[in-house]
Amino acid sequence: MNFKNIRSYLMITLGTVLMAVGVYFFEFANDFSTGGTAGLAQMISEMTGFLTPAQLASIFNVVLLAVGMIVLGKAFTFKTIYCSLLLTLLLNLFEQLVPVTEPFTGQKVVELFIDMILVSVGAALIFNEDGSSGGTDVVAMILKKYTRINVGKALLLVDSIVILLAFSAFGTETGILSLFAIVIRAFVVDGAIENFNSSKFLMIITDKEEKILHYIMHDLERGASVVNNCTGAYTNNEKRMIISVMDKREAVKVKKMIKQIDPVAFVIVGTTNDIQGDGFKPLS
């Protein structure tokens, strides 16, 4: 396993731990139903008393994981298996070691907010590594694959069905809070994923391109493209334009360097979260 794969699984592990903490200590304790197999398990357990929420969530995860193995690719399936098993293990471990029978603070809105931050950031870390936590996340990823809608919006669509059941299972207050929660999660997940993947693109118009190119390509080891004969409409002077994409930290260094080499250069810096090609995400 190379460094990239090790880093990917470390991020997935961190995301899963965040999700498990949010689900067990805040969702289960407050009867929140924020969708997913955890929310569905909580409602069925509350109505039937047949199995604990953790046990029911385990069963649902196994069934949906089997569906994911058929529809989605190997890499995604392996990561989902790892994440799903780890989440199941953590939920059951928490249930045995730290039994929770009531909310921590009694402030439902506060605990809902904490829950959504933990679960949303955790889910975003996992999705960003092309994995999922299993359960209805698998359904959301299938929807994303075939419809190209964002992951957060796909989760909102899938989990809305579970939330409708929450109104009858736990009452109007919990149902409204749960509905509010999944809307927040949809936007937080998409926003977090975009932030994780954001890069800076630079368009540099200069007549001292050799030094700037040398810095970008040799010092930062980034690629660049050059557009010849960029003619200024006002001055009618011909210059060359350098186009390059890099992370935020590198973009700051390039701007400082340009200021030293060519203080009159014209620089456009933008933010993008969908760079595909060699050195970035594979073409989709």
Rosetta blueprint (number, residue, H / E / L):
1 M L
2 N L
3 F H
4 K H
5 N H
6 I H
7 R H
8 S H
9 Y H
10 L H
11 M H
12 I H
13 T H
14 L H
15 G H
16 T H
17 V H
18 L H
19 M H
20 A H
21 V H
22 G H
23 V H
24 Y H
25 F H
26 F H
27 E H
28 F H
29 A H
30 N H
31 D L
32 F L
33 S L
34 T L
35 G L
36 G H
37 T H
38 A H
39 G H
40 L H
41 A H
42 Q H
43 M H
44 I H
45 S H
46 E H
47 M H
48 T H
49 G L
50 F L
51 L L
52 T L
53 P H
54 A H
55 Q H
56 L H
57 A H
58 S H
59 I H
60 F H
61 N H
62 V H
63 V H
64 L H
65 L H
66 A H
67 V H
68 G H
69 M H
70 I H
71 V H
72 L L
73 G L
74 K H
75 A H
76 F H
77 T H
78 F H
79 K H
80 T H
81 I H
82 Y H
83 C H
84 S H
85 L H
86 L H
87 L H
88 T H
89 L H
90 L H
91 L H
92 N H
93 L H
94 F H
95 E H
96 Q H
97 L H
98 V L
99 P L
100 V L
101 T L
102 E L
103 P L
104 F L
105 T L
106 G L
107 Q L
108 K H
109 V H
110 V H
111 E H
112 L H
113 F H
114 I H
115 D H
116 M H
117 I H
118 L H
119 V H
120 S H
121 V H
122 G H
123 A H
124 A H
125 L H
126 I H
127 F H
128 N H
129 E L
130 D L
131 G L
132 S L
133 S L
134 G L
135 G L
136 T H
137 D H
138 V H
139 V H
140 A H
141 M H
142 I H
143 L H
144 K H
145 K H
146 Y H
147 T H
148 R L
149 I L
150 N L
151 V H
152 G H
153 K H
154 A H
155 L H
156 L H
157 L H
158 V H
159 D H
160 S H
161 I H
162 V H
163 I H
164 L H
165 L H
166 A H
167 F H
168 S H
169 A H
170 F H
171 G L
172 T H
173 E H
174 T H
175 G H
176 I H
177 L H
178 S H
179 L H
180 F H
181 A H
182 I H
183 V H
184 I H
185 R H
186 A H
187 F H
188 V H
189 V H
190 D H
191 G H
192 A H
193 I H
194 E H
195 N H
196 F H
197 N H
198 S L
199 S E
200 K E
201 F E
202 L E
203 M E
204 I E
205 I E
206 T E
207 D L
208 K L
209 E H
210 E H
211 K H
212 I H
213 L H
214 H H
215 Y H
216 I H
217 M H
218 H H
219 D H
220 L L
221 E L
222 R L
223 G L
224 A L
225 S E
226 V E
227 V E
228 N E
229 N E
230 C E
231 T E
232 G L
233 A L
234 Y L
235 T L
236 N L
237 N L
238 E E
239 K E
240 R E
241 M E
242 I E
243 I E
244 S E
245 V E
246 M E
247 D L
248 K H
249 R H
250 E H
251 A H
252 V H
253 K H
254 V H
255 K H
256 K H
257 M H
258 I H
259 K H
260 Q H
261 I H
262 D L
263 P L
264 V L
265 A L
266 F E
267 V E
268 I E
269 V E
270 G E
271 T E
272 T E
273 N L
274 D L
275 I L
276 Q E
277 G L
278 D L
279 G L
280 F L
281 K E
282 P L
283 L L
284 S L
